[in-house]
Amino acid sequence: AVKRIYQMAGVDDGQFQNEFTNLARLKHRNIVRLVGYCNHIQEVPAMYEGKFVLAEKIHRALCLEYMSNGSLQKYISGMNVINMIGAQATE
C-alpha cells in the first residue's frame, strides 16, 4: 500500500529519513510494516515579491506492507465492531 504524505511543516530531509528509519525498525504483529519511501522534489514557478521564482515542491510517500483484511478504519467505524470483538475473543 502507498500512503502519500502532505505538507510536513518544519520537517527537513534529515528528520524525515530518521523517522523513516525508526519506523522501519518497528516489528510487531499489530503494526503494519514500513517497506520503503519515495521522496521527489519538483521545481514549480511561484510568485515572490512580484517576481516569478522557482520553488521546490516536495512529494513524499510511504510504502507499507499490504494487509489483505483491509484498513483498520472499517473496523473502528462502527460497521464491524461486532466482528472485531469476535476476532479478539478467538485470539
Wavefront OBJ file of the C-alpha trace (Angstrom):
o trace
v 0.000 0.000 0.000
v 1.147 3.560 -0.648
v 0.354 6.479 1.654
v 1.053 9.992 0.385
v 2.367 12.443 2.952
v 1.178 16.006 2.601
v 2.966 19.121 3.825
v 5.162 18.374 6.794
v 5.995 21.882 8.006
v 9.321 22.111 9.783
v 10.462 18.597 8.835
v 13.634 18.587 6.769
v 15.054 15.673 4.774
v 17.287 14.517 7.641
v 14.405 14.403 10.106
v 12.223 12.575 7.579
v 14.980 9.998 6.975
v 15.439 9.492 10.743
v 11.702 8.990 11.271
v 11.543 6.558 8.360
v 14.488 4.564 9.732
v 12.905 4.376 13.188
v 9.526 3.300 11.787
v 11.155 0.714 9.512
v 12.774 -0.925 12.554
v 9.443 -1.451 14.335
v 8.351 -5.062 14.323
v 5.048 -6.003 15.956
v 2.125 -8.120 14.788
v -0.284 -5.177 15.241
v 1.820 -2.647 13.311
v 1.901 -2.520 9.518
v 5.483 -2.899 8.323
v 7.072 0.059 6.553
v 8.766 -1.213 3.389
v 10.138 1.930 1.724
v 9.504 5.519 0.760
v 9.631 7.912 -2.174
v 10.946 11.467 -1.926
v 10.567 13.566 -5.097
v 11.383 17.272 -5.380
v 9.678 19.218 -8.166
v 10.558 22.767 -9.166
v 7.439 24.872 -9.733
v 7.075 28.553 -10.662
v 5.861 30.740 -7.803
v 5.317 34.463 -7.319
v 7.679 36.017 -4.750
v 7.860 39.778 -4.158
v 6.275 40.438 -7.546
v 8.618 38.144 -9.477
v 8.355 34.568 -10.639
v 10.885 32.276 -8.999
v 11.335 28.519 -8.903
v 10.202 26.942 -5.661
v 10.685 23.375 -4.510
v 7.568 21.275 -4.038
v 8.285 18.078 -2.130
v 6.270 14.939 -2.804
v 6.649 12.117 -0.279
v 5.021 8.729 0.012
v 5.423 5.773 2.344
v 5.263 2.217 1.035
v 3.562 -0.028 3.571
v 3.038 -3.755 3.825
v -0.169 -4.871 2.112
v -2.859 -6.002 4.542
v -5.299 -8.426 2.944
v -8.047 -7.808 5.529
v -8.436 -4.148 4.586
v -7.964 -0.986 6.598
v -8.362 -0.539 10.322
v -10.844 2.278 9.659
v -13.550 -0.147 8.545
v -13.223 -1.951 11.881
v -13.324 1.137 14.075
v -16.020 2.985 12.112
v -18.753 1.036 13.891
v -19.746 -1.128 10.935
v -17.721 -4.116 12.059
v -17.417 -3.584 15.810
v -19.116 -6.927 16.471
v -16.715 -8.704 14.092
v -13.724 -7.043 15.747
v -14.892 -8.082 19.223
v -15.457 -11.623 17.973
v -11.967 -11.711 16.434
v -10.428 -10.618 19.743
v -12.255 -13.374 21.591
v -10.793 -16.043 19.299
v -7.171 -14.852 19.621
l 1 2 3 4 5 6 7 8 9 10 11 12 13 14 15 16 17 18 19 20 21 22 23 24 25 26 27 28 29 30 31 32 33 34 35 36 37 38 39 40 41 42 43 44 45 46 47 48 49 50 51 52 53 54 55 56 57 58 59 60 61 62 63 64 65 66 67 68 69 70 71 72 73 74 75 76 77 78 79 80 81 82 83 84 85 86 87 88 89 90 91
